Amino acid sequence: MTTGNKIVRCLLHSILLLGWFVPASYADDGSRVLLVLSDSNALYQTFANAYRQNLPAGIHLQQLQRAEDFDGQQADLVVTVGVKAAERVAMKTTQPMLAVMIPSYTYADLLAKRPGNKLTSAIFLDQPWHRQVDFLRAVLPERSRIGVLYSADTRLEITALRRELTDHGFTLTGSALGRDDDLHTRLEAVLAASEVLLAVPDSAIYSSNNIRNILLSSYRRGIPLVGFSQSYVRAGALCAIFSTPEQLAAQASRTTSSFLQTRKLPEAQYPARYEIAVNQEVARTLGLTIQPVELLRSQLEKSPGNPR
């Protein structure tokens, strides 16, 4: 055998060996992912674009623009974005499902719609309580009485929040709004016993119809509202800790790739990455001095479970 032939054989052998180590998600193996958006909301569209860009090559991705467009279409994994899409898919199929951008307290209801189906997971919209409490301590260290208003129909883990706050020297005034209760009356009662109002992603209370009146009521008492999204800070909340659609999309794409290789979904997850926003104009109006965002982040990163 000539030296040239030996070299060719060695190269071919090396290429074949490398082929064994190419992850399944990077090969064109026909894996199909169906992405179902709740609607055409700009945040969902941003998520969809980032999710597609983060997926490894070789995965066949189909996207449905509205929850109503899903009617049992087959895929190796169905990824839903928003509560509406998650509920629709949960009722229509038993296929493996990853629900993204849903509040953590809705997850139990989602699982109840899929009894016995273990191939269900989620990446929540809201931050874990320990991160929220660390954030409160960093932003408003002098204020210890925290108010939380939520609707009675939610499964908000108020006991877990109370424990987390108590462990860090805070007290909680939590109040559940019943269907027949007056929002303004219940809100005023919470504000009267609080120094900070912590908003939660509860659409029955913190809707576009209510947020202006909630902000005005808190301002009159000099009580800052800590929100859960960038839009709340723009609307007049003092600050917020939140995860962007791009960050959630990157986390979802990693979970997708792992599932397509292992056919296993992890336990439901809170966001791995997060951002901080502060409305300095609101801070000045309320007579508060808030540290720069970079210092707030640095302080949070000193606590376990708060990565950069």
Buried (B, 14 or more C-beta within 10 A) or exposed (E): EEEEEEEEEEEEEEEEEEEEEEEBBEBEEEBBBBBBBBBEBEBBBBBBBBBBEBBBEBBBBEBBBBBEEBEEBEBBBBBBBBBBBBBBBBEBBEBBBBBBBBBBBBBEBBBEBBEEBEBBBBBBBBBBBBBBBBBBBBBBEEBBBBBBBBBEBBEBEBEEBBBBBEEEEBBBBBBBBEEEEEBEEBBEBBBEEBBBBBBBBBEBBBEEEBBEEBBEBBBEEEBBBBBBBBBBBEBBBBBBBBBBBBBBBBBBBBBBBBBBEEEEBEEBBBBBEBBBBBBBEBBEBBEBEBBEBEEBBEBBEEBEEBEE
